[in-house]
């Protein structure tokens, strides 16, 4: 009973991470619809503007002030690399390659996060994390291969998706230190604003696309801004502030499995056996990477023989 309050922060962080993963998985379904009628830059800018509006209103209601000066370098870098650059490049890349190839290349991101986190943030690299990431990446490869279409890949598209993975990893690692000086809501809000400013050159395209887009595509754009950006990025920052960048990056390997499930339920796309097996591997790897070794806690709680004799 006494352990329950102590575990509450961990449970809240796990719940926030789970919400983020579900929202990001649903984003792939929405992007498929909106991306058919909005150009990459226009879709990125529209999503960021909607997200910034929602986040700004929440900040006003909660009376959040400006982040401290120490938080701004991380906010600026994550805003440029993740909110802005990643959004545009990924949207562009997904128009050049099939969904399976895009998912496969972008899933290099968590590996880059682990490497950058260990190098720049001093994140530990326990064997369970490495093993879980290896299992999940194997699952992502299986999902990517099973979803790859015929002749749907190009060198440009692969390079763009690779750049998106680099931007994603750099943004996450830059965001982590900022969370030590500002709240998750502040970091997300101002990172979103930085990304929106970076994408302002696409304002003309956004106006033109919105004038000709269907209501369904525009509603998907709004959904992307409200749920998969404003809410999901805030819960991501909340969870990231309470764990390492490497462990949070590994959590996103659940996204491919959820995308397969959502496409099955929402779009009637029945997955094959290889796709299902890959999704199961993704989830299994996340479970391994998020687990903690029990042996260390058990050994720590058992007194050594010297301590027993001294107490006697």
C-alpha positions in Angstrom: 0.0 0.0 0.0 2.9 2.4 0.8 4.5 1.7 -2.5 1.5 3.0 -4.5 2.1 6.8 -4.1 5.8 6.2 -4.9 4.9 4.4 -8.1 2.4 7.0 -9.2 4.9 9.2 -11.1 6.1 6.1 -13.0 2.6 5.1 -13.9 1.7 8.5 -15.1 4.8 8.7 -17.2 4.1 5.3 -18.7 0.5 6.3 -19.4 1.7 9.5 -21.1 4.1 7.6 -23.3 1.4 5.1 -24.2 -1.0 8.0 -25.2 1.8 9.5 -27.3 2.5 6.3 -29.2 -1.2 5.7 -29.9 -1.6 9.3 -31.2 1.5 9.1 -33.4 0.3 5.8 -34.8 -3.1 7.2 -35.7 -1.3 10.1 -37.4 0.0 7.8 -40.2 -3.6 7.1 -41.1 -4.6 10.8 -41.1 -1.5 11.8 -43.1 -2.4 9.3 -45.8 -5.6 11.2 -46.3 -4.5 14.8 -45.8 -1.2 14.2 -47.7 -3.1 13.4 -50.9 -4.5 17.0 -51.1 -1.9 19.0 -49.2 1.7 19.5 -50.3 4.4 18.5 -47.8 5.2 22.0 -46.6 1.6 23.1 -46.5 0.6 20.1 -44.4 3.5 20.6 -42.0 2.7 24.4 -41.6 -1.0 23.8 -41.2 -0.5 21.1 -38.5 2.0 23.3 -36.7 -0.3 26.4 -36.7 -3.2 24.3 -35.3 -1.0 22.8 -32.7 0.5 26.2 -31.7 -3.0 27.7 -31.3 -4.2 24.8 -29.1 -1.0 24.9 -27.0 -1.1 28.7 -26.7 -4.7 28.5 -25.4 -3.7 25.9 -22.8 -0.7 28.0 -21.7 -3.0 31.0 -21.2 -5.5 29.0 -19.2 -2.7 27.5 -17.1 -0.9 30.9 -16.9 2.4 29.4 -18.1 5.1 32.1 -18.5 8.1 32.2 -20.8 10.7 29.4 -20.4 13.9 30.3 -18.6 16.9 31.4 -20.7 18.6 28.1 -20.0 15.8 26.1 -21.8 15.9 28.1 -25.0 18.8 26.4 -26.8 17.2 23.0 -26.5 13.7 24.4 -27.4 15.2 26.2 -30.5 17.1 23.1 -31.7 14.2 20.7 -31.2 11.8 23.2 -32.8 14.0 23.5 -35.9 15.0 19.8 -36.2 11.9 18.0 -35.0 8.9 20.2 -35.3 9.9 21.9 -38.5 12.6 20.1 -40.5 11.4 16.6 -39.7 7.7 17.3 -40.5 8.5 18.7 -44.0 11.1 16.2 -45.0 9.0 13.2 -43.8 5.9 14.4 -45.7 8.0 14.9 -48.8 9.8 11.5 -48.4 6.5 9.7 -48.0 5.5 11.0 -51.4 8.6 9.5 -53.0 8.6 6.0 -51.4 6.0 3.5 -50.3 4.8 3.5 -46.7 6.8 0.3 -45.8 10.1 1.8 -47.0 9.4 5.1 -45.2 8.6 3.3 -41.9 11.7 1.1 -42.2 14.1 4.0 -42.8 12.5 6.4 -40.2 12.8 3.6 -37.5 16.5 4.2 -37.6 15.6 7.2 -35.4 15.4 5.4 -32.0 18.8 3.8 -32.6 20.3 7.2 -33.3 18.6 8.6 -30.2 20.2 5.9 -28.1 23.7 6.6 -29.6 23.4 10.4 -29.3 21.9 10.1 -25.8 24.8 7.9 -24.6 27.3 10.3 -26.2 25.8 13.7 -25.4 23.6 13.1 -22.4 25.4 10.2 -20.7 22.4 7.9 -21.0 23.1 4.4 -19.8 22.9 1.6 -22.3 21.8 -1.5 -20.3 21.7 -4.8 -22.0 17.9 -5.0 -21.8 17.5 -1.8 -23.7 19.9 -2.9 -26.4 18.3 -6.3 -26.7 14.8 -4.8 -26.9 15.8 -2.3 -29.5 17.3 -5.1 -31.6 14.1 -7.1 -31.4 11.9 -4.1 -32.2 14.1 -3.1 -35.2 13.8 -6.6 -36.6 10.1 -6.3 -36.2 10.1 -2.9 -38.0 12.2 -4.4 -40.8 9.6 -7.2 -41.2 6.7 -4.7 -41.2 8.5 -2.5 -43.7 9.3 -5.3 -46.1 5.7 -6.7 -45.9 4.2 -3.2 -46.6 6.6 -2.3 -49.4 5.0 -1.8 -52.8 6.4 -2.6 -56.2 8.6 0.0 -57.7 7.5 2.6 -55.1 10.9 3.6 -53.8 13.4 6.2 -55.0 16.9 7.2 -53.9 15.6 10.7 -53.2 12.8 9.3 -51.0 15.1 7.1 -49.0 17.5 10.0 -48.4 14.6 12.2 -47.3 13.4 9.6 -44.8 16.9 9.1 -43.5 17.2 12.9 -43.0 13.9 12.8 -41.2 15.2 10.1 -38.8 18.3 12.3 -38.1 16.1 15.3 -37.5 13.9 13.4 -35.2 16.8 11.9 -33.2 18.6 15.3 -32.9 15.4 17.0 -31.8 14.6 14.5 -29.0 18.2 14.6 -27.6 18.1 18.5 -27.7 14.7 18.5 -26.0 15.8 16.4 -23.0 18.1 19.1 -21.3 15.5 21.8 -21.9 13.0 19.8 -19.8 15.3 20.4 -16.8 14.7 24.2 -17.0 11.1 24.4 -18.3 7.8 22.5 -18.1 6.8 20.0 -20.7 4.0 22.3 -21.9 6.4 25.2 -22.3 9.0 23.1 -24.2 6.3 21.7 -26.5 4.6 25.1 -27.1 7.6 27.1 -28.0 9.2 24.3 -29.9 6.0 24.1 -32.0 6.2 27.9 -32.5 9.8 27.7 -33.7 8.8 25.0 -36.2 5.9 27.0 -37.4 8.1 30.0 -38.0 10.6 27.8 -40.0 7.7 26.6 -42.2 6.2 30.1 -42.9 7.6 30.1 -46.4 4.9 27.5 -47.2 2.1 29.8 -46.2 1.1 30.5 -49.8 0.9 26.8 -50.6 -1.2 26.2 -47.5 -3.7 28.9 -48.5 -4.0 27.5 -52.0 -4.3 23.9 -50.9 -6.9 24.7 -48.2 -9.0 26.5 -50.8 -9.2 23.3 -53.0 -8.9 20.5 -50.4 -11.9 18.4 -49.4 -13.4 18.8 -45.9 -12.2 15.3 -45.0 -8.5 16.2 -45.8 -8.8 19.5 -43.8 -10.3 17.8 -40.8 -7.5 15.3 -40.9 -5.0 18.2 -40.9 -6.8 19.7 -37.9 -6.7 16.3 -36.1 -3.0 16.0 -36.7 -2.5 19.5 -35.2 -4.7 19.0 -32.1 -4.1 15.3 -31.1 -0.9 14.0 -32.7 1.0 17.2 -32.2 -0.4 19.5 -29.4 -1.5 16.8 -27.0 0.8 13.9 -28.0 4.0 16.0 -28.0 3.1 17.4 -24.6 2.6 13.9 -23.1 5.8 12.9 -24.8 7.7 15.7 -23.1 6.1 14.8 -19.8 7.3 11.2 -20.1 10.8 12.2 -21.4 11.4 14.5 -18.4 11.0 11.4 -16.2 13.2 8.9 -18.1 16.1 8.7 -20.5 15.9 9.7 -24.2 17.1 6.2 -25.2 14.3 4.5 -23.3 11.7 6.9 -24.7 13.0 6.4 -28.2 12.7 2.6 -27.9 9.0 3.1 -26.9 8.2 4.5 -30.3 8.9 1.1 -31.8 5.3 0.2 -30.8 4.1 2.6 -33.5 4.5 0.3 -36.5 2.5 -2.4 -34.7 -0.3 0.0 -33.9 -0.3 1.4 -37.4 -0.9 -2.2 -38.7 -3.8 -2.7 -36.3 -5.4 0.7 -37.0 -5.1 0.2 -40.8 -6.8 -3.1 -40.3 -9.6 -1.7 -38.3 -10.1 1.7 -40.0 -9.2 1.0 -43.6 -9.9 -2.7 -43.9 -6.3 -3.4 -44.9 -5.8 -7.0 -43.8 -2.2 -7.6 -42.7 -0.3 -10.7 -43.9 1.5 -13.1 -41.6 4.8 -11.4 -42.0 3.2 -8.0 -41.0 1.6 -9.5 -38.0 4.8 -11.2 -36.9 6.8 -8.0 -37.3 4.2 -6.1 -35.3 4.4 -8.7 -32.5 8.2 -8.4 -32.5 8.0 -4.6 -32.2 5.7 -4.8 -29.2 7.9 -7.6 -27.6 11.0 -5.5 -28.1 9.4 -2.5 -26.4 8.4 -4.6 -23.5 11.9 -5.9 -23.1 13.5 -2.4 -23.4 11.1 -0.9 -20.8 11.6 -3.7 -18.3 14.0 -3.5 -15.4 16.2 -6.3 -14.1 14.8 -7.7 -10.9 18.0 -9.4 -9.8 19.7 -6.1 -9.0 16.8 -5.1 -6.6 16.8 -8.6 -5.0 20.6 -8.6 -4.5 20.4 -5.1 -3.0 17.8 -6.2 -0.5 19.7 -9.3 0.7 22.3 -8.6 3.4 25.8 -9.7 2.8 27.2 -12.4 5.1 29.6 -9.9 6.7 26.7 -7.6 7.6 24.8 -10.6 9.1 27.8 -11.6 11.4 28.4 -8.0 12.4 24.7 -7.5 13.4 24.9 -10.8 15.4 
